[in-house]
Amino acid sequence: MTSTPTPPSTPSPTTASWEELVTAALLGTDRRTPPGSEPGPGAPAALLDAAAAETVRRRAGLRPARAARRPEPAPEDPRPPLPAAAARRLTMLLADRPGAAAGGRRGTAPDLMELLPQWLATANTRGFAAPPEALPALLDAARGRTDLRPAALRFAGPRALWLARLNPDWRFALRATPGGGTGLPGPGAADRVRRLWDEGLFAERVALLASLRARDPAGARRLLTSTWATERAEDRLMFLDSLRTGLAPADEPFLEQALADRSRNVRATAAELLSALPDSALAARMAARAVTCVSLDRAPDRPAIAVEAPHECDAGMERDGVVAKPPGGRGERSWWFGQLVEAAPLATWPARLGGRGPEEIVALPVADGWRGELHAAWCRAAVRQRDGAWARALLGAPTAPEAGGPGAVSLAERAKLLGTLGAGERADWVAGFIATHGLSEAFQLLGMCGVPWAPSLGRAVVDALDIARDAGSYPWSFSGVMGLAERCLDPAEAGRLNGLLAIPDESEDASPGAGGYWAEAFQRLVTTLRLRAAMTEELAAG
């Protein structure tokens, strides 16, 4: 019996290796025939069929993972659930994705992602729990924006930490929570505090120290002292920074010891903290040095301040935190002088300068071009010592002809000085500044004001925007202020803006089309304010 020879089998597309298919796709079917197919016009379709079949085979052919214990059920969240309308609003906020409209224009639609921080703050204040179905999107949003993380994780609660253990993309939530989500030890849990301090990760220890410092400053200092000698320099610096919370005279002995630390940065931080304690020994030493550099020249016609900067930086000055080497472009003597003055208690100067108060002292002329250096150092001292009287004197009247006031040397200094004033006084000062100088320099100052803006400040911003519109310029120059207004203007001000929604008549010297752009920007502002009002009402419904 003669057997019929079996023809060689043609490789099936499903048995072709993935590498062969990729090679055919890269080279093209004209140059490389896909495995299991014939050359010709049908080769591209055969390649796609083979790739699809191989994809299914590869997925179905995965080896099963090793059996593991089922995850423990997610913990309960005892907080009350969100009202239904607020839950729907949260879904909308989380679904929004930033992106410019055609041509770079934002249009009239609100930027929902920029409203999410405000929504989270309100929800946290009211103590609501996050809807379980929103947790993945909430964690994704917090992953992409570090500024959202504290509020988002607080709102997300314990279930988000349970989820974070199952998804590597969300591990940041575990790192941000001391003990990996187990919560901070409360008062009376001394053993857990000690164990976490001795065995925890660095981020956990920093968070523990900050939390303990807020409720028990002395206990936090004792905990830090217990391991101080064995900590790394960079860790000592971070731990020392926690003493800013609740800084008190009782911290002085520990900080004095830190002045002898082997790390220059640690020494500088300890000196800065001690100089914020006006009655500390370091503050007294710095005052004694500073008064030798500043005196009153009692000229017959007009008294003035005379400055004689130090000629050397001795070992005692360095031990007390004076950095000997100046940065590029700074002279040594002026660098040392500024550090001495900013570390000296501001109460030093009235007695030294003829019994004058802060406003009178700031108004005195300063000889030989030292005015800027001296006032800048006093600005830093006022911020460090939280001295409102000196801050007011250095800020000056917001309506002063020079935008910088009599003492501040930069917008950043002015913003820091404002931070020493109460919220109402701060808003009124910035409102007066805007009314006099416009918005061109106001962005940093507005960032120091509480939300929502006080009525006087809101009116000043809207009036300044209206003036800019009438001037015929494009609104893009004020996009930063407009964005702040969308988030910070009191929603009750929306009604005042109705008159700005129409496209104004354009003057001959106006930028082409500027009126339309302004109308669009004001429409977006009004829409955003009304949306913020609706968000507040929805959260209040619970």
C-alpha positions as CSV (number, residue, x, y, z in Angstrom):
1,M,0.0,0.0,0.0
2,T,1.5,3.2,-1.1
3,S,1.1,6.2,1.2
4,T,0.4,9.6,-0.1
5,P,3.0,12.1,1.0
6,T,1.6,14.9,3.3
7,P,2.4,18.3,2.0
8,P,4.3,20.6,4.3
9,S,1.9,22.5,6.5
10,T,1.5,26.2,6.1
11,P,2.1,28.0,9.5
12,S,-1.1,29.1,11.0
13,P,-1.4,32.8,11.7
14,T,-2.1,32.0,15.3
15,T,1.2,30.1,15.7
16,A,3.3,32.9,14.2
17,S,5.6,34.5,16.7
18,W,4.8,38.0,17.9
19,E,8.3,39.2,16.8
20,E,7.7,38.0,13.2
21,L,4.4,39.9,13.1
22,V,6.0,43.0,14.4
23,T,8.9,42.7,11.9
24,A,6.4,42.4,9.0
25,A,4.4,45.4,10.3
26,L,7.6,47.6,10.5
27,L,9.0,46.6,7.1
28,G,5.7,46.5,5.3
29,T,3.9,43.5,3.7
30,D,5.5,44.4,0.3
31,R,9.0,43.6,1.7
32,R,8.1,40.9,4.3
33,T,5.2,38.5,3.8
34,P,3.4,37.9,7.1
35,P,3.7,34.3,8.4
36,G,1.0,32.0,7.2
37,S,-0.2,34.2,4.3
38,E,0.6,34.7,0.6
39,P,2.2,37.7,-1.0
40,G,-0.2,40.0,-2.7
41,P,-3.0,42.5,-2.0
42,G,-4.4,40.3,0.8
43,A,-1.3,40.4,2.9
44,P,-2.1,43.6,4.9
45,A,-5.5,42.1,6.0
46,A,-3.8,38.8,6.8
47,L,-1.3,40.6,9.0
48,L,-4.0,42.3,11.0
49,D,-5.9,39.1,11.4
50,A,-2.8,37.3,12.6
51,A,-2.0,40.1,15.0
52,A,-5.5,40.0,16.5
53,A,-5.4,36.2,16.9
54,E,-2.0,36.3,18.5
55,T,-3.1,39.1,20.9
56,V,-6.0,36.9,22.1
57,R,-3.7,33.9,22.4
58,R,-1.1,35.8,24.4
59,R,-3.7,37.2,26.8
60,A,-5.5,33.8,27.2
61,G,-2.2,32.1,27.7
62,L,-1.1,34.1,30.8
63,R,-0.2,31.8,33.6
64,P,-2.4,32.1,36.6
65,A,-1.0,34.1,39.5
66,R,-0.2,32.4,42.8
67,A,-3.2,32.1,45.0
68,A,-3.3,34.8,47.7
69,R,-5.5,35.7,50.5
70,R,-8.6,37.8,49.8
71,P,-8.1,41.4,50.7
72,E,-9.7,42.4,53.9
73,P,-13.0,44.4,53.4
74,A,-12.6,48.1,53.1
75,P,-13.1,49.9,56.4
76,E,-16.3,51.8,57.1
77,D,-16.4,55.5,56.8
78,P,-18.6,56.8,59.7
79,R,-19.0,60.3,58.2
80,P,-22.4,61.3,56.7
81,P,-22.7,60.8,52.9
82,L,-22.7,63.7,50.5
83,P,-26.1,65.2,49.4
84,A,-27.0,63.8,46.0
85,A,-26.6,67.1,44.2
86,A,-23.2,67.6,45.7
87,A,-22.2,64.0,44.7
88,R,-23.2,64.8,41.1
89,R,-21.2,68.0,41.2
90,L,-18.1,66.2,42.4
91,T,-18.3,63.8,39.5
92,M,-18.4,66.7,37.1
93,L,-15.4,68.4,38.8
94,L,-13.4,65.2,38.7
95,A,-14.3,64.5,35.0
96,D,-13.0,67.9,33.8
97,R,-9.7,67.9,32.1
98,P,-7.6,71.0,31.6
99,G,-7.1,72.1,28.0
100,A,-7.1,75.2,26.0
101,A,-9.9,75.9,23.6
102,A,-9.2,76.5,19.9
103,G,-6.8,79.4,19.3
104,G,-5.8,79.4,23.0
105,R,-9.0,81.0,24.1
106,R,-10.7,79.7,27.2
107,G,-14.2,80.6,26.1
108,T,-17.0,81.2,28.7
109,A,-16.9,77.8,30.4
110,P,-15.6,77.7,34.0
111,D,-12.3,75.8,34.7
112,L,-13.8,73.1,36.9
113,M,-10.5,71.6,38.0
114,E,-9.6,75.0,39.5
115,L,-12.8,74.9,41.6
116,L,-12.0,71.4,43.0
117,P,-9.8,72.7,45.8
118,Q,-12.5,75.0,47.0
119,W,-15.1,72.3,46.8
120,L,-12.9,69.9,48.8
121,A,-12.3,72.5,51.5
122,T,-16.0,73.1,52.0
123,A,-16.8,69.4,52.0
124,N,-14.1,68.7,54.6
125,T,-15.4,71.6,56.7
126,R,-18.8,70.0,56.7
127,G,-17.4,66.6,57.5
128,F,-18.9,64.6,54.6
129,A,-17.6,61.2,53.4
130,A,-16.5,60.7,49.8
131,P,-18.8,58.5,47.6
132,P,-17.1,55.1,47.2
133,E,-17.5,55.2,43.4
134,A,-15.7,58.6,43.3
135,L,-12.5,57.4,45.1
136,P,-10.5,56.2,42.0
137,A,-11.0,59.5,40.2
138,L,-10.3,61.4,43.4
139,L,-7.0,59.5,43.9
140,D,-6.1,60.1,40.2
141,A,-6.7,63.8,40.6
142,A,-4.6,63.9,43.8
143,R,-1.8,61.9,42.0
144,G,-1.6,64.5,39.3
145,R,-1.7,67.6,41.5
146,T,0.3,67.6,44.7
147,D,-1.5,70.7,45.9
148,L,-4.7,68.7,46.1
149,R,-3.4,65.9,48.1
150,P,-4.0,67.0,51.7
151,A,-7.6,68.0,51.1
152,A,-8.3,65.1,48.7
153,L,-6.9,62.5,51.1
154,R,-8.8,63.9,54.0
155,F,-12.0,63.8,52.1
156,A,-11.3,60.4,50.6
157,G,-10.9,58.9,54.1
158,P,-9.9,55.4,55.1
159,R,-11.3,53.6,52.1
160,A,-8.9,55.5,49.8
161,L,-6.0,54.2,51.8
162,W,-7.4,50.7,51.4
163,L,-7.5,51.2,47.7
164,A,-4.0,52.6,47.6
165,R,-2.6,49.4,48.9
166,L,-4.0,47.6,45.9
167,N,-2.8,50.0,43.2
168,P,0.9,51.1,42.9
169,D,-0.2,54.3,41.1
170,W,-1.8,55.5,44.4
171,R,1.0,54.6,46.8
172,F,1.6,58.3,47.3
173,A,-1.5,58.2,49.6
174,L,0.2,55.7,51.9
175,R,3.4,57.8,52.0
176,A,1.4,60.9,52.8
177,T,-0.3,59.2,55.8
178,P,1.8,58.3,58.8
179,G,1.8,54.6,59.5
180,G,0.6,53.8,56.0
181,G,-2.9,54.8,56.8
182,T,-3.2,53.6,60.4
183,G,-3.6,57.2,61.6
184,L,-1.5,59.2,64.0
185,P,-1.3,58.0,67.6
186,G,-3.6,60.1,69.7
187,P,-3.1,61.6,73.1
188,G,-2.2,58.9,75.6
189,A,-0.8,56.5,73.1
190,A,2.8,57.0,74.3
191,D,3.9,53.5,73.3
192,R,2.7,53.9,69.7
193,V,4.3,57.4,69.5
194,R,7.6,56.0,70.6
195,R,7.4,53.0,68.3
196,L,6.5,55.1,65.2
197,W,9.3,57.6,66.1
198,D,11.9,54.8,66.5
199,E,10.8,52.6,63.6
200,G,8.8,54.7,61.1
201,L,9.9,56.0,57.7
202,F,11.3,59.5,57.5
203,A,8.0,61.0,56.2
204,E,6.1,59.3,58.9
205,R,8.4,60.7,61.6
206,V,8.1,64.2,60.2
207,A,4.4,64.0,60.2
208,L,4.3,62.6,63.7
209,L,6.5,65.3,65.0
210,A,4.4,68.0,63.4
211,S,1.2,66.5,64.7
212,L,2.6,66.1,68.2
213,R,4.1,69.6,68.2
214,A,0.6,71.1,67.4
215,R,-1.0,69.5,70.5
216,D,2.0,69.0,72.9
217,P,5.0,71.3,72.0
218,A,7.0,70.2,75.0
219,G,6.4,66.5,74.3
220,A,7.5,66.9,70.7
221,R,10.7,68.7,71.8
222,R,11.4,65.9,74.3
223,L,10.9,63.3,71.5
224,L,13.2,65.1,69.2
225,T,15.9,65.6,71.8
226,S,15.9,61.9,72.6
227,T,17.4,61.0,69.2
228,W,18.9,64.3,68.1
229,A,22.5,63.2,68.4
230,T,22.0,60.2,66.1
231,E,20.0,61.8,63.3
232,R,21.4,62.6,59.9
233,A,22.0,66.3,59.2
234,E,19.3,66.6,56.5
235,D,16.8,64.9,58.9
236,R,17.8,67.2,61.8
237,L,17.1,70.2,59.5
238,M,13.6,69.0,58.7
239,F,12.8,68.1,62.3
240,L,14.1,71.4,63.6
241,D,11.7,73.2,61.2
242,S,8.7,71.6,63.0
243,L,9.5,73.8,66.0
244,R,8.1,76.8,64.1
245,T,4.7,75.6,65.3
246,G,4.2,76.8,68.8
247,L,7.6,78.4,69.1
248,A,8.1,79.5,72.7
249,P,10.8,80.6,75.2
250,A,10.8,77.0,76.5
251,D,12.5,76.0,73.2
252,E,15.4,78.3,73.7
253,P,17.8,75.9,75.6
254,F,17.4,73.2,72.8
255,L,17.9,75.8,70.1
256,E,21.0,77.2,71.8
257,Q,22.5,73.8,71.7
258,A,21.7,73.5,68.0
259,L,23.8,76.6,67.4
260,A,26.8,74.3,67.8
261,D,25.5,71.7,65.4
262,R,28.0,70.4,62.8
263,S,25.6,71.3,60.0
264,R,25.7,74.9,58.8
265,N,22.0,74.8,57.7
266,V,20.9,73.5,61.1
267,R,22.8,76.2,62.8
268,A,21.2,78.9,60.5
269,T,17.7,77.5,61.2
270,A,18.3,77.4,64.9
271,A,19.5,81.0,64.8
272,E,16.5,82.1,62.8
273,L,14.1,80.5,65.3
274,L,15.9,82.1,68.2
275,S,15.8,85.5,66.6
276,A,12.0,85.1,66.4
277,L,12.0,85.0,70.2
278,P,12.7,88.7,71.1
279,D,13.7,87.8,74.7
280,S,16.2,85.1,73.8
281,A,19.9,85.4,74.6
282,L,20.7,85.2,70.8
283,A,18.3,88.1,70.1
284,A,20.1,90.2,72.8
285,R,23.5,89.4,71.3
286,M,22.4,90.3,67.8
287,A,20.8,93.5,69.1
288,A,24.1,94.5,70.8
289,R,25.9,94.0,67.5
290,A,23.3,95.8,65.4
291,V,23.1,98.9,67.5
292,T,26.8,99.5,67.0
293,C,26.1,99.7,63.2
294,V,23.1,102.1,63.4
295,S,23.0,105.5,65.0
296,L,21.2,108.8,64.9
297,D,23.0,111.6,63.2
298,R,21.6,114.6,65.0
299,A,22.2,117.2,62.4
300,P,20.8,120.7,63.2
301,D,18.7,120.9,60.1
302,R,17.3,117.4,59.9
303,P,18.2,114.2,61.8
304,A,19.2,111.1,59.8
305,I,20.2,107.6,60.4
306,A,23.9,106.8,60.0
307,V,25.1,103.3,59.2
308,E,28.5,101.8,59.8
309,A,28.5,98.2,58.6
310,P,30.6,95.6,60.4
311,H,34.2,95.2,59.1
312,E,34.5,91.5,59.8
313,C,32.4,88.4,60.6
314,D,33.9,86.9,63.7
315,A,33.4,83.4,65.1
316,G,30.7,84.6,67.5
317,M,28.7,86.0,64.7
318,E,29.0,82.8,62.7
319,R,27.9,80.7,65.7
320,D,24.8,82.9,66.0
321,G,23.8,82.2,62.4
322,V,25.5,84.9,60.4
323,V,26.6,83.5,57.0
324,A,30.1,84.8,56.3
325,K,30.2,84.4,52.6
326,P,27.8,86.6,50.6
327,P,26.0,85.5,47.5
328,G,27.3,86.7,44.1
329,G,26.9,90.4,43.6
330,R,26.6,91.3,47.3
331,G,29.3,93.0,49.2
332,E,30.5,91.4,52.4
333,R,29.8,94.3,54.8
334,S,26.3,94.9,53.5
335,W,25.6,91.2,53.7
336,W,26.7,90.9,57.3
337,F,24.9,94.1,58.2
338,G,21.5,92.9,56.8
339,Q,21.8,89.7,58.8
340,L,22.5,91.5,62.1
341,V,19.6,93.9,61.7
342,E,17.0,91.3,60.7
343,A,17.9,89.2,63.7
344,A,17.8,92.0,66.2
345,P,14.4,92.6,68.1
346,L,12.5,95.5,66.6
347,A,12.0,96.8,70.1
348,T,15.7,97.7,70.0
349,W,15.3,100.7,67.7
350,P,13.0,103.2,69.4
351,A,15.5,103.6,72.3
352,R,18.4,103.7,69.9
353,L,16.8,106.3,67.6
354,G,15.5,109.0,69.9
355,G,12.4,107.4,71.3
356,R,10.7,107.4,67.9
357,G,8.0,104.9,66.9
358,P,8.1,102.7,63.8
359,E,6.5,105.2,61.5
360,E,8.8,108.0,62.5
361,I,11.9,105.8,62.3
362,V,11.0,104.6,58.8
363,A,10.4,108.2,57.7
364,L,13.9,109.2,58.7
365,P,16.4,109.7,55.9
366,V,19.3,107.2,55.8
367,A,22.8,108.5,55.0
368,D,25.2,107.2,52.3
369,G,22.7,105.1,50.3
370,W,22.0,102.5,53.1
371,R,18.3,103.1,53.1
372,G,17.3,100.2,50.9
373,E,19.5,97.7,52.8
374,L,18.3,98.9,56.2
375,H,14.6,98.9,55.3
376,A,14.9,95.5,53.6
377,A,16.4,94.1,56.8
378,W,13.6,95.6,58.9
379,C,11.1,94.1,56.5
380,R,12.5,90.6,57.2
381,A,12.6,91.3,60.9
382,A,8.9,92.4,60.9
383,V,7.9,89.2,59.1
384,R,10.0,87.0,61.3
385,Q,8.8,88.6,64.5
386,R,5.2,89.0,63.3
387,D,5.2,92.7,64.2
388,G,2.2,94.4,62.8
389,A,3.2,98.0,63.8
390,W,6.5,97.7,61.9
391,A,4.8,96.0,59.0
392,R,2.3,98.9,58.7
393,A,5.1,101.5,58.9
394,L,7.2,99.7,56.2
395,L,4.2,99.2,53.9
396,G,3.1,102.8,54.2
397,A,-0.2,104.0,52.8
398,P,-1.4,102.0,49.9
399,T,-2.1,105.3,48.1
400,A,1.5,106.6,48.3
401,P,2.8,107.8,45.0
402,E,5.6,105.2,45.0
403,A,4.0,101.8,44.6
404,G,6.6,100.2,47.0
405,G,5.7,102.3,50.1
406,P,8.4,103.9,52.1
407,G,10.3,100.7,53.1
408,A,9.5,97.6,51.1
409,V,11.9,96.9,48.3
410,S,10.0,94.4,46.3
411,L,6.5,92.9,45.7
412,A,7.6,89.8,47.5
413,E,8.6,91.8,50.6
414,R,5.2,93.7,50.5
415,A,3.3,90.4,50.2
416,K,5.2,89.0,53.3
417,L,4.5,92.2,55.3
418,L,0.8,91.9,54.5
419,G,0.9,88.4,56.0
420,T,1.5,89.9,59.4
421,L,-1.8,91.9,59.3
422,G,-5.3,90.7,60.0
423,A,-7.5,89.6,57.1
424,G,-9.7,92.7,57.1
425,E,-6.8,95.1,57.2
426,R,-4.9,93.2,54.6
427,A,-7.9,93.3,52.2
428,D,-8.4,97.0,52.7
429,W,-4.7,97.8,52.1
430,V,-4.6,95.8,48.8
431,A,-7.9,97.4,47.7
432,G,-6.4,100.8,48.3
433,F,-3.2,99.8,46.4
434,I,-5.3,98.6,43.4
435,A,-7.4,101.7,43.4
436,T,-4.2,103.8,43.2
437,H,-1.8,101.7,41.1
438,G,-4.1,99.4,39.1
439,L,-3.6,95.6,38.7
440,S,-0.3,95.4,37.0
441,E,1.6,94.8,40.3
442,A,-1.2,93.4,42.4
443,F,-1.1,89.6,41.6
444,Q,1.2,88.7,44.4
445,L,-0.6,90.9,46.9
446,L,-4.0,89.4,46.0
447,G,-2.6,86.0,46.8
448,M,-2.2,87.0,50.4
449,C,-5.9,87.9,50.9
450,G,-8.5,85.6,52.4
451,V,-11.2,83.8,50.3
452,P,-13.8,85.0,49.5
453,W,-12.4,88.5,49.1
454,A,-13.8,91.2,51.3
455,P,-16.4,93.5,49.6
456,S,-14.0,96.4,49.4
457,L,-11.3,94.3,47.7
458,G,-13.8,92.7,45.3
459,R,-15.1,96.1,44.2
460,A,-11.5,97.4,43.7
461,V,-10.6,94.4,41.5
462,V,-13.8,94.6,39.4
463,D,-13.4,98.4,39.0
464,A,-9.8,98.0,37.9
465,L,-10.7,95.3,35.4
466,D,-13.4,97.6,34.0
467,I,-10.9,100.4,33.6
468,A,-8.5,98.0,31.8
469,R,-11.3,97.0,29.5
470,D,-12.2,100.6,28.7
471,A,-8.5,101.3,28.0
472,G,-8.9,98.9,25.0
473,S,-6.1,96.4,25.9
474,Y,-6.5,92.7,25.6
475,P,-7.7,90.8,28.7
476,W,-4.8,88.3,28.4
477,S,-2.5,90.8,30.3
478,F,-4.8,90.3,33.3
479,S,-5.5,86.6,32.9
480,G,-3.8,85.8,36.3
481,V,-6.0,88.3,38.1
482,M,-9.1,87.2,36.3
483,G,-8.3,83.6,37.3
484,L,-7.9,84.7,40.9
485,A,-11.2,86.6,40.7
486,E,-13.0,83.4,39.5
487,R,-11.8,81.5,42.5
488,C,-11.8,84.3,45.2
489,L,-14.4,86.9,44.4
490,D,-17.5,86.6,46.6
491,P,-20.3,84.9,44.5
492,A,-22.7,87.6,45.7
493,E,-20.8,90.0,43.5
494,A,-22.0,88.3,40.3
495,G,-25.0,90.7,40.0
496,R,-22.7,93.7,39.8
497,L,-21.0,92.2,36.8
498,N,-24.1,92.0,34.5
499,G,-23.3,95.4,33.0
500,L,-19.9,94.2,31.8
501,L,-21.2,91.3,29.8
502,A,-22.1,93.3,26.7
503,I,-19.4,93.9,24.0
504,P,-18.4,97.6,24.4
505,D,-17.9,100.1,21.6
506,E,-14.3,100.1,20.7
507,S,-12.3,103.3,20.3
508,E,-10.0,103.9,17.4
509,D,-6.9,103.1,19.5
510,A,-8.3,99.9,21.0
511,S,-6.8,96.6,20.2
512,P,-8.9,94.8,17.4
513,G,-11.5,92.6,18.9
514,A,-10.5,93.4,22.5
515,G,-14.1,94.2,23.5
516,G,-15.4,90.8,22.5
517,Y,-12.6,89.1,24.4
518,W,-13.4,91.1,27.5
519,A,-17.1,90.3,27.2
520,E,-16.2,86.6,27.0
521,A,-13.9,86.8,30.0
522,F,-16.5,88.6,32.1
523,Q,-19.1,86.0,31.1
524,R,-16.8,83.3,32.2
525,L,-16.3,85.1,35.5
526,V,-20.1,85.4,36.1
527,T,-20.7,81.8,35.2
528,T,-18.0,80.7,37.6
529,L,-19.3,82.8,40.4
530,R,-22.8,81.4,40.0
531,L,-21.4,77.9,39.9
532,R,-19.5,78.5,43.1
533,A,-22.7,79.7,44.7
534,A,-24.5,76.6,43.5
535,M,-21.7,74.4,44.9
536,T,-22.0,76.0,48.3
537,E,-25.8,75.5,48.4
538,E,-25.5,71.9,47.4
539,L,-23.1,71.2,50.2
540,A,-25.2,73.1,52.7
541,A,-28.2,70.9,51.9
542,G,-26.7,68.1,54.0
